[in-house]
Amino acid sequence: MPNFLDKLFGSFGKKNVETVPQRRSDPDATVPLPDLSMATRSPDSQATKPSEAPRRLILGIAQDVGKVRSHNEDVLMVFTGELDGLEPMPNFGVFIVADGMGGHSLGERASGIAARTAGRTIMEKILPSLLADPQADAERPALKEVMEEAMESANMAVFTSVPEGGTTLTCALMIGEQVILSHVGDSLAYLISLDTFEQVTRDHSLVQRLQELGQLSAAEAAVHPQRSVLYRAIGQGENLEVDIISRRLPPGAMLLLCSDGLWGLVPDPRIQEIVRQSPSPQAACEALVAAANAAGGPDNITAIMVQLPKT
């Protein structure tokens, strides 16, 4: 009988807004997730000894209003869980960053509604499967579909509750060594390991789109007056296109989620340098926020970093 991980993974899915033609180009969106089968451990040969350090996720969180704005439109959300014993649950985490827009309190309300709605949807769909009897022949959710449903639910909640507001929304679901990201807007996710520094989400800004089409250079984009205009955001209409990205992370790898108040002020080489020089994810997040403020801090700044066990 397939175990619950086989079933869970086997069916693997401030700013203004303008609409431009879109097309889905992420090759990872349709790639099946790898088999993460995990056999029940033998109490004699594989059970965790009391003296062994627990193998759990290491988390860092930092947020700041910045040096210019008087209120915070960024929202972060973190859920983590673990279950050990003869039939352990893999490390589990849900990580969300949302950056609201619309002025006054509209951005704050939009980002808060989006984060809560997406987080609730993911937890309601995924957590019962993780906590179910691994020997039971229960129906398991398709992860890609769960992440898409979370984004669509958040979109409709913002669209109906805050019709003049909107928000970016980047969600990461981590189960064991697998991470699945659902993403709309310009809050970004980076994957950092010993030999990798990769931006794994796309910036859905109009200027970035013009760069991708070859109509703007990077230098021109950096000073373009519409560099903060989004062509895709949560709460801007009933139809939503969502990027879904999956990765299997190596031991010790780190996932960084951040709003544009960080990556827009701190260049990628500096982000990489800070992360690699920091003694912990928490120290890295605090140093990244400090670097964004040192660069002027014109926007709210949010960073979440989660690190897998090294062995």
Beta strands, then each sheet from edge to edge (+ up, - down):
strand 1: 58-64
strand 2: 74-83
strand 3: 89-101
strand 4: 166-167
strand 5: 169-175
strand 6: 178-184
strand 7: 188-193
strand 8: 196-199
strand 9: 243-248
strand 10: 254-258
strand 11: 301-307
sheet 1: 1+ 11- 10+ 7- 8+
sheet 2: 2+ 3- 4+
sheet 3: 2+ 3- 5+ 6- 9+
end
